[in-house]
Every structure is written in C-alpha cells, then in structure tokens.
C-alpha cells in the first residue's frame, strides 16, 4: 500500500506549462539542486518545453513553491525528474503531495513504469510506491560528456 498524501491547505497543483515560473525554477535547480548545478537557462527552458510539468502554487500569492517534470510518452513510460520544493515550505508535505499527483496523472495515462534517480530521498519516494530496480543489471545508460 502506498501513501496518497493530500496537498496542504493554501496550495494547488497545476500542469499548465504557462504557469511555470521559469526564472524561479531555473534558479532553484541551477543553484541548489545537486543534479542540475550550473544548468544553463536555455537548457532548462528546453527541458520544460519537452516535458509534462507540475507546479505547486500558493493560492493567495500565486507564487510557485515546488516543481517537478516528467519526460513521458503518456502511454507506457515516464521519467520523473527535477523535483524541487522551496526551502520555505519543506516539511509541510508539499513534495509528497506533488509526487503523488504526478503518480496519479501518469497512472491515468496507463503508464506502466516510472523511473527516477535520487541521491538522498529514497525513503520519501518509497512511501509513494517507488522501489529499487528489480534487475538493475538489465538497465544501461548512454551518457554524453560531463
């Protein structure tokens, strides 16, 4: 059984890419996310344009407080990435509710497999149904430079 956390009162989730505060998301990721440090703004903008985007917004101010994106065909596969929660709202359940919303959106498409990579949040994702790969030796990656 996996958790289905609720978004705290005063916040809403949107998948409208027009609502993404691109400047804020780029700042968060390029300065504070270990996996995206130094990522150029143009690269982040292309990533947003080619992805299914999820934002969490304060319902009073309209300010974006969290972000996640999924690279998906909306049929069989998704890659959850760039999950980020502003430090000012961490610990309130915003991140867990965001990932649960992503999970349910992908489930509604009939997606069978969603992957992600994390250095330090295994426990958070495990509560939402994610598990280590059953046969990691079957998976490979092609990495262009560093």
N, C-alpha and C positions, 0 to 999 in steps of 0.2 A: 504494500500500500504506500502511495506517495502522498506527500502533503499537497494541499491546494490552498496556499495562503491567500488571504484577501489583501487587497491594497488598503493601506491605512486611509482613514477619512481625510479628505482635503487634497487627494491626489487622483489623477486619472491617467490612463494609458491610451496612447494613440499610435496608430500605424500610418498616419498621414505623413508622407515624407516632407511635405511643405512645412510642417510644424517643427521639424528638427532644427534646433539652434546649432547650425553647422560650426559657427565660431566657437561656441562653448564646448561642443563635442570634440572638436579638434584640440582645443586647449587641454581638456581633461586627458585625452588619450596621449597626446604628444608630449605632455609634461609630467604625467602622474601614473600612467599605465605601463608596467614593465614590458609588455609585449609590443608597445607602439611608440616608445620614447623616440622623439625626433621625427616622427612620421610627417612628411610634408602635407600641407593643407590640400594641395591638388590631389594627392593620393587619397586622402580621407574623403574628399568630395566625390571622387570616382567610386570609392567603396560604398558610400551612401547611395549613389545613383544606381549601383548594380545589386542592391540588397533589399530585403524586406526589413524595414526599420521600425523599432519600437521605442517610443519615448514615454517617460513618466513626467507629468507636469503638475505643478501646484495649481489647484483650481481657482485660487484667489488671484495670485500674481501672474499666472500663465507661464512662469519660469520653468524651464526644463531642469529636472533634478536627477534624471537617470536615463541611460541609453543602452540599447542592445541592437544588434543587427544579425540577420540570418541570410546566409547565401543558400538559396534553395531553388529547386525546380518546381516546387509546390505540388509535387506528386509522389516522389519516392525518397528524397534525401534533403537534409539540411545541415548546415554547419553554423552553430551558434558562436558568435564572436563579439568582441568589443563591448562586453558587458561592463558597464561602469555606473556606479552610484556616487553622487556628490557626497563628500565627507560630511556635509551639514545634515544629511538625512540618513546616514548609515545607522544601522541598529534599530530602525523602525519597521523593518520588514518590506521596505520598498523593493529591494533587489530580489528577494524571494518571490514576491508577487509578480514582478516583471518577468522573471524566468518562467514562472508558472503560466503566465499569459502567453509567452512565446510557445511553450509546450502545447498549450491547448489550441492555439492558432494552427500550429503545424499538424496536430492531430486531426483538426477539422479538414485539412487538405488530403488526409490519408497517408501522410509521410510515414515511412516505416522506421527510418533510422535518423537520429540527430546526433552529431558528434560535436565535441568541444574540446578545448585544451585548457588546462588550468595549472598553475604552479602552486597555488596555495588555498584554493577554495573547494577542495574535494568534498568535504563534509556538507557544505551548503548545497552543492549540486546533487549529492547522494540523497538528500532529503526530498529532492524533487524528481527522483527516479533515475538519475544518471548513474552508471556503473562503469568500472574499468572494462576495457575491451576484453571479450572472452578469449579471443585468439589474436593478441597483438602481433604475433609473428606473421600473420597474414596481411597486415597493413604495411604500406610503404608510402614514402613521401618523396616528392621531387622538389628540391629547394634550390632556387636560383640566388647565388651570392648571399652575402650577409651585410 
